[in-house]
């Protein structure tokens, strides 16, 4: 599986596709009694639009659970409105749409075969399944290991590789099993979760393809469970259900405090399994984990997310997960608790292996094999050994870079060992792939092997569906696009982390909020961030402060400007992109508590008190943006977004209260920080970018402020100085104020500091800091130097929305009113982008050839777009060789060097005169 945008569906007439329930394709175990059903639309007919829809949902046996009837309107989502759903029920559903007298049926997956018939025709239905809908339905207990029965594993003292004290004495992962009878079962579901990580097995076969399940959440409040359909794995005889349980985030190494940090959750992992079987006679069997389960150690001697794994193939337990295995030597599982209050359904796709990477080079020397996989990524490797001897100790060390001598560079990993160990059994061929660890790396060094070794990289990340693609004529910019996509993949591993390699990997809130616009273009992250926001709300302090990292494992860090403001920025942006009001409904109380917290401690409305860790414009280059400016700017933004959210939800008085607060903060900001000549205190690029973006410069001083920003860039030889807070605003602000040439110069720059500087030195992901490596100093500070960090890649949103020009108008939600405003410039001769909006596919491609510009536009059904056609001569514009105005195209004015048109849905080909 590769992370690429699916082919756009094609149909001569309107049809729905990509049916989803709760933002997911065919989810197992949804926990909401009123799920949201949605679909996208495709049509090759210009001006096509949905005028009505009808949804029908059927329970098992074809029983009609809901028929919405024909609902007039263009909505592409609806809340289920039928009979109450039952736990562990499978529901099939289909949507029909009308388009000016036609009716078409919906299909289960994007790219499916179109049906020209109504619901009685051949369209494939979609489905969803419920999980545990009622708390009193839980029968399973939390089970674990009695630590008195087994000492922890300690690596051998003669180990060739140096071992840190942190790795020694790690508790061994546990193997659990239970045999039971499920006669004449027609449907078998298993609910599974862990305080820790688990791998579920049924009759010798792994269930599901999720990795690092159940993921990382705010464990004190929320532990998600997963549901597996194992009907095909269960026969008519005895069934064996097994699980391997490891520490993971619950009790393993976490952050830079290692295992001590993890003790904030628990000291040992625990397992919970509930088996639900339906039988031919209509009865249901429910069996949960209890003292009848047996447990033991096995070949997996330790497993740690940061440190790695140790697997001794000589200790394997053949058949342990099959019926009939002799487990009399295993110990009874220990019942730890029967607490079900923290259990919640999974709301997002799990972490999965989505791509295999082949080595681009393999170098062997002095008993060491150095493998270059050609791409920095998060995941692991699978090795195939041939000719290994029993007892051979094969060691795999991982790193992102090589030093000047071509040796694996690991200093920037800090205390994360990122080392896996395999003890060979002596078979002719042996395969090893870790299961409960994840590394951030490009290179792997292998020692201790005899004979042949075959290596495959396995890229892992939360499997968020691909939503968009950008490309252009410049190879360096294409590499930049690839880098930021790979950094998104490598850091969306259960939660949006900062880095995947060193002893940190935390959900920093600022990193998430500044990169979110780019992330939304690359992938559908609605479900992913829905879960993370639930954790953020749980982690918010009693007085309203929001932690710097979520899940919250650093209790002394919270309430930081730009970081804690993720509480308002993330839900509002998700609402704008996906059009789902529920994210605002769930988040508005949290948004209000956060803004009230800042106001309470800063009645003068200049945010100087209770600023938490106050990192400022983190990792800016050679300047220091005023922290008061940055903090107060984000205070104003959060007040504004809270007002907007309240207005959407119909809370008029609340909206007015925060709108008034925003106006007063804006006035205070202007008095305190904006001089009579439009200069912002500190005179830095980020200071101007924040003030201009958030509307904090008095209107009559905006040109002067822009002038100061441009002067700073020119004074520095057209080089940026921005850190995390400002970098994503450079392109949009400069473009909006007539300085696209400057934005392009920054995009194409390969001098320090710039994106091109790292790319010129072989970067395949976004670096954490501009000076991750420099010609003058070599590697940056080992205390903080990740080569896979997405925050400085926030420029990606401008590539989509600025360069290619696909976005939506101010006030539009869910891309109902797309804005196509391409920006030819720089050294580019063409650029293109496609994006799956909630309505359907939106696309733009421009090309400059001599004095002619060609623009291809695709508008999803039901949308009416504003399209800016770049031209130096508006009278030269043609659409398919036809002068404007034409059918479904309405010129409405000229904006600079562009003819502005109102364009109905469909595909269009424009040409126009163009001069650079």
C-alpha positions, 0 to 999 in steps of 0.5 A: 500500500502506498500513500497516494491519492486515489484516481478521481471517479468519473461519471457522465451523470451525478453519483455519490461515492466514498461513503463514510460513517463517522469520517471512516470508510467501513468502521467496526465498533463505532460507539455513537448512537447517532452516527454521521453518514456522508458521501462525496459527489462526482459528475462529468456534466457541467453545472451538475448539483445534488437537489435531494438525497435519500438514505436507507439503512438496513440491519442484519437480515435486511430489516429496514432500520431507517429510511430518510425519505427524499430530503430536499437540499444539497447536504452531503452528510446526515445524522442517522435518524432511525431505530435505536442501534444495537451493540455489535450490529452490522448495518448496510446503508446506501444513499441516492441523490437527485440531480434535476430529475435524475436519481443515482445510487451510492457506492461503498468505496471511492473509485468503484463501478458507477451504477446508472440504476436506483437502489434496486440496481447493482451499486455496492452498499457501504456498511458500519458496525457498532461496538459496545453501546451500553456500559452494562454490556461489559463482561471482561476484566482487566488481566495482567501478570503477577510480578512475583512469579517472574523476574524481569529480563536483563540482557547478557553481560557479554553483549557486544553492544553497550547497554544503557541502564535504562534498558536493563531490567525491562519486564518481559512482554507476556503471552496470554491465551484461552480456549473456548467453544463457540458452536455454530457461530454465525458471527464472532467479534472480539473487542480488545484493548490494553493498558500497553500494547497488544497483538491479538491472535485467533487460531494461529492467525493475527487479527487485523492489521493495526500496529501499536494498538490501542494507540496513545491517548489520555489514558486516565480518561480514555482508553480506546478499544478495537473491534475485530471480525474474526468469523472467518478465523473461527471453525466449528471446534475449539477456538484459541484466542491469544494475545501478546502484551507489551509496555508501549506508552503505558509503562514503557520509556516515554519522553526524555524522562524514560521509564520514570515518565511512564510511571505516570500511567502504570507500572505494568501492562494489562489486557482486556478482551471480550468475545461476542459470538452470535449463533444460528439459533439467535442466541449470543455468547459473551466471554471476557478476560478473567482468571481462566486465561493463562499467561507466560513469557515467550521469545519476545524478551523485552519490547520498548517504543524508544529502546527497541526489542529483543527477540530470542527465536530459540525460545519460541512456543510453537502452537501457543496460539492454537487449540490443543497447546499444553499450557499447564506450565503457564500461570493463571492470569491475574485479575487487576480490575473491572474498571470499564469507565475509561473505555471508549471506541476508537474513532480513527484508523489505526497505525498501519504499515502502509509502504515497504522500502527497498534499500538504495545501497548496502555496504558491508565492512568489518562485520557490519552491514550498513543499509541505506533505505533512501528515505527518512521515515518512522517504522521498522525493518524486516530482515530475512536471515539465511545461513544463521547459526543457532545463538547468533546475536544479530543487532540492528541499530537505527539512525537518521544520518551518517557522520563525515566518516560514513558511520551511523550517526545516533548522537541526536537520539539522546537516550533512545537506543533505537536498537533491536536484537534477534537471537537466531534459532539456526534455521535455514531461513529466519525472519525477524520484524519487531512488533512493539517498537517504532524507530525514526530512521533512514539507515540501519546498521546490522552486526552479528549475522553470518550468511545472507541478510535481506532488509526491507523498510516498513513505513508505519503511521496512522492510516489517514486517507490521502486527500491531496497532491501537489506537483510542479515543474521545479524538482527542489519544490517537488522534493519539498512536497515529498519531505513534508508528506513524509514528515507528516506520515512519520509524526502522525503515529497515533498522535501528532508528535514532534519527532519519531526518533529521539527520546521525546515523541510527544504531542506538542500542541503548537507543532500540531496547530501550525501544521494542521492546514498543510496536514488537511490538504495532504490527508483526511485528518478529521477522525485523527484530530477528533480523537486528539482533541478529546484528549486535549479537553481531558488534559485541560487543567481545572482553571482552563490552561491547556498543556504544551503536550497532549497526551499530557505527561509534563504536568509543569508545562501548560498555558503557553502562547501559541501552544495552548491556543491549539484548543481554539485553532484546531477545532475551528480549522477542522470545522472550516475544512470538513463542515462538521459542527460537532467538533465545535459543539464538543470544543466550545466549552474548552475554547471558552475556558481557555480564553477566560483563563488568559483574560482572567490573569491579564485584565489589561489584555496584553498577555504577560502573565501566566504565559507558561513555558513561553517558547516564543517563535520557537527556533527562529533564525537569528532574531527574537520576536517579542514574546508579548507581541506573539502572546497577545496576537494569539490571545486575540485570535483565540477570542475571535475563533471562540466568538465564531464558534459560538455564532455557528452554534447559535449562542448569540450572547456568547458570540457577542461577548468574545467578539467584544473581547477580541475588539478590545484586545485588538485595540490594546495591541495596536496601542501597545505594539504598533507605532504611528508609522506601522512598525510592530514592536521587535521589528521581526518578520514573525511579528509582522506576519502575526499582526497582519494575519490576525488583523491587528494592524489598523487598516490605514497602517497595513501598507506601512506594516507590509513595507516594514516586513518587505524591508526586513526581507530585503535587508537580509538578502531575501532570507527568512528568519521565522520559526514555528509560529511564523513560517507558515504565514510567509507565503500567504501574507506576501502573496496577499499584499502583492509581493508574490515575488518575495514568497517565490524567492524564499521558496526557491532559496537554497541558502541558509536558512531555507527549505532548499538548504536542507534539500540540497544536503539530501534531506528527505523529511523536514528538519526540526531546525534550520541549522540541523546541519551547516557547512560551518558547524556540521550537525546542530546541537545534539540536545535537540536536532531532529531530522524529521519534524513537520512544523517548519513544513507548514509552507505546504498549505501555501503550495496548495492554496497559493501556488496551485491556488485551490482553497475556499472563500472567506466564510465558506465551510466544507469548500461549498464556495471554492476559490481557485486563485493560482499564482504563476511565478518564480521559476515555475512553468507549471503547477498542479494540485488536486484535493478531495473536498467534502463535496468531491474533487477540486483541482487546478493546473496552470502552465505558462508557455511563451506568452500563453497561460493555460489553466485547467480547473475542476469544480466538484458538483454542487459548488460554485467557485470563484476562479481568478484566471491570471492574465495581462489581458482580460479580453484574451481569455478563452474557455475551450476556444470560446470567448467569455462570457460562456455557459456556466461562466460569469465574469465578475471583474478584474483583480490585478492581473487576473480576470475573476469569474463565477464558475459552476461545477465541472471541468474547464480549460482556460487560455489567456495572454500572460507575461511575467 
